[in-house]
Amino acid sequence: MEYIGAVQAVVTAVELDREPSAVELDAIELEMPLITAEVELLDAQIITLDRPASELDARRIRRARRKVLAARRALANQAAVSVPGVGA
């Protein structure tokens, strides 16, 4: 019986061992406000998992949802402005 599993591991290990490029890091930096807002929303939702949501919890979730929507809108507007030919 031949073992062929190591051949695939060698091929995929090279791709996963690299550092992010400058372009990838810039993209992450551009999306960071949205990522932060989504984490805040997730935190607010996690708080209410083991107990009934109070009025304060409901306000916290609504505020976090508005932040996510605002961050998505800002990111979409930035992308539309930075891409030549879009919206013209």
Steps between C-alpha positions, in 0.01 A plus 500: 500500500636842402464804718438813291376747764837675542502623142193718557631638830819624333307675227264685737758581770682748275184702436412526870850595619508843343445837666217726383597740226484876537184508289332241724601693813361822349171323424478376859576849632229644276244250633604531867214735603248249364677209670501687832131588468410138422695381804313749720168373363603141564603588856163666562317196365711256704412685820131420447546128428469374857239746630203699374596824331441808713419842358868591536599188305250582226641854471854364492409263215317773305797734541740228385282421196499869405879508527528196272269657243687832513835323460367297205365816338831682548695207359270472199527874436880484524512209258271680255713814510833319469400284201535700178197496274252396769209738545592706195 
